């Protein structure tokens, strides 16, 4: 975001001034934001050189350089050799795709993540097998596909080459969506303080927060999932995708999730044709319009701004805000206390688990998982 939109936009996401952000980053990291961005470009370039067979031009732009000449000069100045001499032999490659390995921090229960996603997967947009997650994804003006599977070194992320120019932000979003950077030793040690979760943690360490790559998609799906079952919300969302999503074929996948502008331009009356009450359709329209007009940010990390913006939209209440904050905004303490499954798991008391702050989101995921396991056994 820093290089794409500038320091002022990044500072605005955290509701601070650019000067304050510079000072904080210098104190924390000993470098200015632009220096950190430069290092990130170099690290991204090294990874792409070592792990893909993309062309030098593709790597230059995917790593964030604005020209191939600048790419060559910067790498040679930093590493003493041109990029062509730094490339590893035998880099992994598929036809029209390339792969990168993303290492998680600590234990990672990938099976738990896949089961959560499988129960909510949208036909035509996502496909989830016991070992792999695949989906169609629009990024800017480009549409492609991504897949993730587990290996001994971490998660193997495969991107279609149509998404190559967006490698760096995509990798950052995937790491966030699959919660790769959480210190699960700290989280799990905190959760076992709650006696009702201790057995779950001991049986299955490393259950992560299942986030999302597209915050807008998460918010739309949350609104469609209000007061209905997971299956019911999925059915409504699939109708929305079929009506407004862009076509893109990759194996069994057929569509990208609709863009905010597509729903905003359609209007509430047309959206209601998927089988929605007028008020619910109006909420979807207002949500889409707010995002399309740049009035609402649902980017990971924009917790305060995202919560505030969602609260201003009629028809979006506490459950939806907490759910979106947890999965899209990256708030590990978000907790939709009124969720029927969570209320039932805690004995119908409607508890807010204050003693588990700041990791209540992980408690919610574990309680949802426990309920899903019991349903599968019954």
PEJO-V313687 format. One record per helix or strand of 3 or more residues. SS is the DSSP state (H for helix, E for strand). FROM is the first residue (numbers start at 1). TO is the last residue. If there is no record, write none. Layout:
ss=SS from=FROM to=TO
ss=SS from=FROM to=TO
//
This chain:
ss=H from=2 to=5
ss=H from=7 to=13
ss=H from=18 to=29
ss=H from=33 to=51
ss=H from=56 to=62
ss=H from=68 to=79
ss=H from=83 to=86
ss=E from=97 to=102
ss=H from=110 to=120
ss=E from=126 to=128
ss=E from=132 to=139
ss=E from=142 to=151
ss=E from=154 to=160
ss=H from=161 to=177
ss=H from=184 to=191
ss=H from=195 to=203
ss=H from=215 to=224
ss=H from=230 to=244
ss=E from=247 to=250
ss=E from=253 to=255
ss=H from=260 to=266
ss=H from=268 to=274
ss=H from=278 to=292
ss=H from=303 to=311
ss=H from=318 to=327
ss=H from=340 to=345
ss=H from=354 to=356
ss=H from=360 to=377
//
